[in-house]
Amino acid sequence: MAIPTTPRPITALDVPAEQVAAEVPLRKAIARETELGADAQVSALSLSLYLATHPDVHVSTEADYPGWTPGRTA
């Protein structure tokens, strides 16, 4: 990949305000998860352990979504 020799103008970096506004909640969620760090991993592990040790807990199965194909785009 060639490195451009002519710098792009600063206007090329402009992002529409609507896009920035739409990304704010996502960026806040990422920041919260980053702050949680290991605590979030412990929570996920705890939930996995609970589900593994409580076989009567309802979780989704293929029967709940007849005809569903993973990754289908149409």
N, C-alpha and C positions, 0 to 999 in steps of 0.2 A: 504494500500500500504506500503510495507516494504521499509525502507530507507537502501540503500546499505552501507555496512560497509567498503568496499574497494573502495577508490577513483579511479576514472577513470584516465588514463594517459592524459596529456595535448593534445597529438596527437588525442585523441577521439573528441576534440573540433574543430579540423581543418575543415575549409570549403573550397571547391575548389574555386580558384580565379575566375573562370568563373561565379560561383553562386554569389559571392560577387559583381562582376562587373554588373551582371544583376539586382541586388537589388538596386544599387546606385540610378537610376532615381526614383524608388518607394520611397526610403527613403527620397530623396530630396523633393518629392511631399508631403509626410506626414509632413515633417518639415515645409514646406511652409504653409500647412493648419493649423498646430498647431500655427504658428506665427500669422495667420489671426484671429484665434479664433472666437470671436463673429462677426467679420466683414463677415466671410464666412456664418454664420448663417443668418445674415441680408440679404445678397445677395440671399440666397436660399429662404428666406421668401418673398423677393421682387419679385422674379421670380414667385413664387406660386401665389402671389396676382395679378400680371400682367395677368397670364394665367386664373385666376378665373374671372377677370373683362373684359377680351377680348375674348369672345366666338368664334370670327371669326378667331383666330390664329389657324393655322393647327398644330395639334398634331397627333401622330400615333394612329390608331384605329385597331381593329381586322381585318377590311377589308383590311388594308395595308399589312397584313401578313397572307394570307389564309393558313390554315393547320398548323400554328405554334402552338406548345404545350409548355407552360411554363415549364421549368425544364427538357425538353426532352434531353436525352444524346445520342440518336442514330439518 
